[in-house]
Amino acid sequence: MTALSYAELPILDWFQTIRNPVFDVLAQTLDVINGHGEMYILICALLLLYKPTRKAGLICATALIFDYLLVNMTLKPLVTRIRPYDLMPMVNLIVDAPHDFSFPSGHTAVSFAFAAAATCMGKKAHTLSLAFACLMGISRMYLYVHYPTDVLGGAFFGTLCGLAALFLWKKIIDRDKI
């Protein structure tokens, strides 16, 4: 995997050429608000509080649980890919260095899991959360903490988790009519 990692560095290096204070603040803000998925957990909790949005809250929370189990508990420890800044220590990180493995991007995965699950809330919610998820993925490369394939993997596995949650709850709701 090291050859692939080195092959992806020019893309990350390009992001370094467009660095500026506005993009820095945007990327740092995205990093903080999606630290460990707290933003999505809060949204799910709010959705669960109100009866009209409770089903959406269940679907989105289930997507987050699936994402955590698949990405953080299974894939990252299994793949053990080192981070790009470990290969290029001269890069100036503008966020705290993550201490877990690189593949897949957890920030990107949780964002795409939520975005996929948010389809149950309608086109507007899905479109907004999908746009946010795409920004999240780009920010991970901009910050030099993930390779492009980490971001693509995060988008793929996150979407898979969101769709699995939708499928599961559709089966339960159709069967039990809750």
C-alpha positions in Angstrom: 0.0 0.0 0.0 3.0 2.3 0.4 3.4 2.7 -3.4 -0.3 3.8 -3.7 0.2 6.2 -0.8 3.2 7.8 -2.5 1.3 8.0 -5.8 -1.5 9.9 -4.1 0.8 12.5 -2.5 0.9 14.9 -5.5 -2.9 15.4 -5.1 -2.4 16.3 -1.5 0.5 18.5 -2.4 -1.7 20.4 -4.9 -4.1 21.2 -2.0 -1.1 22.7 -0.2 -0.6 25.1 -3.1 -4.1 26.6 -2.7 -3.8 27.0 1.1 -5.1 30.4 2.3 -6.5 31.7 5.5 -10.2 31.4 4.4 -9.8 27.7 3.4 -7.7 27.1 6.5 -10.5 28.3 8.8 -13.1 26.4 6.8 -11.2 23.1 7.0 -10.3 23.6 10.6 -14.0 24.3 11.5 -15.2 21.2 9.6 -12.5 19.2 11.5 -13.8 20.4 14.9 -17.5 20.2 14.3 -17.2 16.7 13.1 -14.5 15.5 15.5 -16.0 12.2 16.6 -19.4 12.5 15.0 -20.8 14.6 17.8 -22.6 16.9 15.5 -24.5 14.0 13.9 -25.2 12.4 17.3 -26.7 15.7 18.4 -28.8 15.9 15.2 -30.0 12.4 15.8 -30.9 13.1 19.4 -32.9 16.2 18.3 -34.7 14.1 15.7 -35.5 11.4 18.2 -37.1 13.9 20.6 -40.0 14.8 18.3 -42.5 12.3 17.2 -42.8 13.6 13.6 -39.0 13.1 13.1 -38.5 10.1 15.3 -38.3 7.5 12.4 -35.7 9.7 10.7 -33.8 9.9 14.0 -33.8 6.1 14.3 -32.6 5.6 10.7 -29.8 8.2 11.0 -28.7 6.9 14.5 -28.6 3.4 13.1 -26.5 4.6 10.2 -24.0 6.2 12.6 -23.8 3.0 14.7 -23.2 0.9 11.6 -20.5 3.4 10.4 -18.7 3.3 13.8 -18.7 -0.5 13.9 -17.6 -0.9 10.3 -15.1 1.9 9.9 -13.6 2.6 13.3 -13.9 -0.8 14.9 -13.2 -3.0 11.9 -11.6 -1.4 8.8 -9.2 1.0 10.3 -7.5 -1.6 12.6 -7.6 -4.2 9.8 -6.1 -2.0 7.1 -3.6 -0.1 9.3 -2.7 2.5 6.7 -0.4 5.2 7.9 -1.4 8.9 7.5 0.0 11.1 4.7 1.7 13.4 7.2 3.7 10.4 8.5 5.2 10.0 5.0 5.7 13.8 4.6 6.6 15.1 8.1 7.7 18.4 6.7 4.0 19.3 5.9 2.7 21.9 8.4 -0.5 20.5 9.9 -3.0 23.1 10.9 -5.1 20.6 13.0 -4.1 18.2 15.7 -2.7 15.0 14.2 -5.2 12.2 14.4 -3.8 9.1 16.2 -5.8 6.4 14.5 -5.2 4.8 11.1 -5.9 6.5 7.8 -8.2 4.2 5.8 -11.0 4.9 5.5 -11.6 8.5 6.5 -13.9 8.4 9.5 -14.9 12.0 9.1 -15.9 11.4 5.5 -17.6 8.1 6.3 -19.8 9.4 9.1 -20.8 12.4 6.9 -21.8 10.1 4.0 -23.6 7.6 6.4 -25.7 10.5 7.6 -26.2 11.9 4.1 -27.4 8.5 2.8 -29.7 8.0 5.8 -31.0 11.6 5.4 -32.8 10.6 2.2 -35.7 9.5 4.5 -36.1 13.2 5.4 -36.6 14.4 1.8 -34.6 15.8 -1.0 -33.6 19.1 0.7 -32.2 17.4 3.8 -30.4 14.8 1.6 -28.9 17.4 -0.7 -27.7 19.6 2.1 -26.1 16.7 4.0 -24.6 15.3 0.8 -23.0 18.7 0.0 -21.6 18.9 3.6 -20.3 15.3 3.3 -18.4 16.3 0.0 -16.9 19.3 1.7 -15.9 17.1 4.6 -14.0 14.7 2.3 -12.2 17.6 0.5 -11.2 19.1 3.8 -9.6 15.9 4.9 -7.3 16.0 1.9 -6.7 19.8 2.3 -5.7 19.2 5.9 -3.2 16.5 4.7 -4.7 13.9 7.1 -6.1 11.6 4.5 -5.3 10.3 1.0 -7.8 10.5 -1.8 -8.5 6.8 -1.6 -9.2 7.2 2.2 -11.8 9.8 1.3 -13.3 7.7 -1.5 -13.3 4.7 0.9 -15.0 6.7 3.6 -17.7 7.9 1.1 -18.3 4.4 -0.1 -18.5 2.7 3.3 -20.4 5.6 4.9 -23.0 5.5 2.1 -23.2 1.7 2.5 -23.9 2.1 6.2 -26.6 4.8 5.5 -28.3 2.6 2.9 -28.1 -0.4 5.2 -29.9 1.6 7.9 -32.6 2.7 5.5 -33.1 -0.8 4.3 -33.2 -2.3 7.8 -35.7 0.3 9.1 -37.9 0.0 6.0 -38.2 -3.7 6.6 -39.0 -3.2 10.3 -41.4 -0.3 9.6 -43.2 -2.2 6.8 -43.4 -5.3 9.0 -44.5 -3.8 12.3 -46.0 -0.5 11.1 -44.4 1.5 13.9 
